Amino acid sequence: MLICDRATVLIDVTRDFAAQAERLTRIEAVALTHAHRDAIGGLPALRRWWLANRAPEPIDVFLSEATARVIRTRYRRLEHCRPRVTPPETFGT
């Protein structure tokens, strides 16, 4: 997680997201590095955070096409995410 004065960016959304979210008031973007549960397992908790905070817009989620395919298959409720498919080399893979 990167937090600065103007932005909060999550790098992966782990299963520990609910605990991390207790101190968050905003999230500008998420970067998902891969589709394993250690990186995307917190997406349902992210949705609960988004709903509880009444975020006006979906959160930009930067991910590869392969990761996008996996999360679309694994999770049905993704209205809190605005996928931004990015070339794999962006993540160093």
N, C-alpha and C positions, 0 to 999 in steps of 0.2 A: 504494500500500500504506500502510495506517495501522497503526502499532504503538504500543501504550501498555502500561502495566503489566498491564492485565487482558485485553486483546484484541488480536488481529491480524485485520484486515479487508483483503482484497484488493479493489481496484477494478479490475476486468477481470483476466483471466488471459492475459497476453501470451505470445508464443512465447519470451520471455526468462524465463519462470517458473522453469525449471530452475536458472538462475544465481541468481535471487532466493531460491529455496527453500533454498539451502545454509545460510542463516543463520536459517531458521525452525524453531521447535520446535512451533508450534501455529498453527492457523488457525481462527478462530471463524466467519467468514462471508466470502462473496464477493458483490460487487455487479457484475453484468454490465450495462454501460451500453447495449450494442447487440450485434448478431449478426455483425459483420464479423470476419474472422480476426485483426485487430489486437487485438480484445477477447476473443476466445474461443479463439484458436489454441493456448493453453497448457493446455487442459483435459486432454489425455492426460498431460502432465507432472504436472498436479495429481493425477491418479489415481495415478500412480507414487509421488508424495510421500506420499499418503494411505495407500497400501499399505505403503510402507517404514516409515512412522511408526506403523503399526498403530493408526490412529485408531479409537476405539471406536464412533463414529457418523458418518454422512455429514455433509458440510459444508453448512450452510445457504447456498443460492445465491439471491440476490434478483435477479429479472429480470422483464422484461415477457413477456406471453404470446407476442408475436411472436418474441422471442429464444428462448423455451422451445421453440417449434415448430422453429426452425432447429437448435438443438443436438440435439434428439431425432432429427432427420433426419440430421444430419452425424455424430453420434457414437453408437456402440452401447453402449459401456461407460460408464455414468453412475451406477453404484452408489455412487460417492463423493460424489454431489451430492444434496442434498435441496432440490428447487426450491421457492421461495417466490415465486409470481407476484405481482407488485406493479404497481400502475397506472403507466403510462408517465410521468405527471407527476412521479412520485417522483424520476426521474432528470433532470428538467428538459428533457424533449423535448416 
